[in-house]
Amino acid sequence: MIRRCPVILLVIVLLLSGCSHKGVIPPGKMSKILHDMYVLDAQIEYARDYSNMADTTSVYGALFDEYGYSVEDFNRSLDYYLHHPVKFKEIFKVTFDRFESEEKAMEARMGTKEEELPVPDEPAARTPRGRRNRQELSSPDETELE
């Protein structure tokens, strides 16, 4: 009986450790989800008129649904990867590498690098509601002339 105890204990430990990451999104899919989340955030930020109205839970919820996961699955996975930083670092590396390859592909299509692109003019000032002021920003000298 005493000889069986370590074997039974080992089996219980293995079973419990095997279940500890049940329902965790695999690293490859987690990387794709994080990539798409960053893209969605950028799109929402770019459309500043809508950024105040954007409810990230509904936006991300639709994204998670697209991959076949729920918000709870994502939160559980995030918690798991936060407790396994080496795995999480690898997920972010894959996500970053994907952005870099997309950037290179865009540069190849455009035929220019970012440094060669013209710098846009200073944007017009925005009101608190996010709409552009009718009058462009001007230097103090121009204001005095008016």
N, C-alpha and C positions, 0 to 999 in steps of 0.2 A: 504494500500500500504506500509506503514512504517513497519507494522508487517511482511510483506513478505520479506523485504530487508535482515534481518539477516538470514533467511532461505535460500534465494538465495545465499547470500554470503557464507554461510556454505557449500552449495552444490558445489559451484565453488571451494572453498578451498579443499574440499575432492576430487574432480575430478582432480585438479592440483597435489595434493600430490600423488594420485594414479598413475599418469602418470610419476612421477619423476624418477621411477626406471624401466621404460619400457625398455625392451631389456637388462636388467642386468642378467648376468649369475647367476643362483641360487647358494647359498652357497655350497651345496653338490658337484655340478659339478665344481664349482670354485676351491674347495679343490682338486679334482681329477686332474684338469688341472694344478694347481700349483705343485702338486706332480710330474706329468709327466714332467713338465718343468724342475724341479730340477734334475730329472733322466737324461733327455736329456743333460742338462748342464754338468753333471758329465761324461756322455759318451763322449761328445765332448772334455772335458778337459783331460780325460783319453787317448784319441787318439790324443796326442799332435801334431802329424804330420798333422792332419786335422783341428785342432782348428783354425788356421789362415784362413783357407778356408771356414769355416762354416759361413753361413749367417743366423743369428738367425731368421730373418723374414721369410725365407723360411722354416726353421726347425719348428718354432713355428706356422707358417701358416698351415703347414700340420697337426700339433697337433690340432689346433683349428678346422680345417676341420673335423678331426676324431670325435670330439665332437659335430659337427654341428654348430660351431660358426665361426665368422670372427675375424680378428685382430681388427676391429673397435668395435665389441661386447666386446672383452676382454678389450680394452682400456676404453670403456664406463663403464664397470663393475669395473675395477680397480679404476677409478675416483670415482664411487659411493661408493665403499668400503673404499676408503681413507677418504671420508667424513663421514663414519659411522665406526669409529675405533673399537667399541665393536663387531660389526658383523665381521669385518676383523680379529680381534684377535681370534674369534671363528673358523674362516676358517683356520687360521694358526695352531691352536691347533689341529684340526681334521687332518690336513696335517702332523703335527709332530707326532701325535699318530699313524698314518698309517705307517710312517717310523719306529717307535719304534716296532710296531707289526711285520713288515717285518724283522727287525733285529732279533727279538726273534725267528721268524720262521726259519731264516737262521742258527742261532746258534743251534737250535734244530736239524736241518737236519745235520749240521756238527758235532754235539756232543761236541763242544768246545766253550768256550767264547773267546772274542777278546784278553783278557789278556793272555790266554794260547797259543795263536798262536805264532809261531816263528817270530822274527823281521827280516825283509828282510835286505840284505846287502845294503850298500850305492850304489845308482844307478850310472852308468857311467855318466860322464859329457856330456852335450849336446852342439852341435854347435848352432849358432844363427838360423839355419834352423830347429832345432829340432832333427836332427839325432844324434845318439850316437857317441862319439869319439871312435876310435878303441882301444885306450889305456885306461884302467881303471884308476880311480883316485888312486894315491898312496901317501904314506906318504913321507915327505921330505927326510928321511933316505934312502928309496928305490931309489929315484930319484938320489941321490948322488952316489949310487953304480953303476949306469948304465953308 
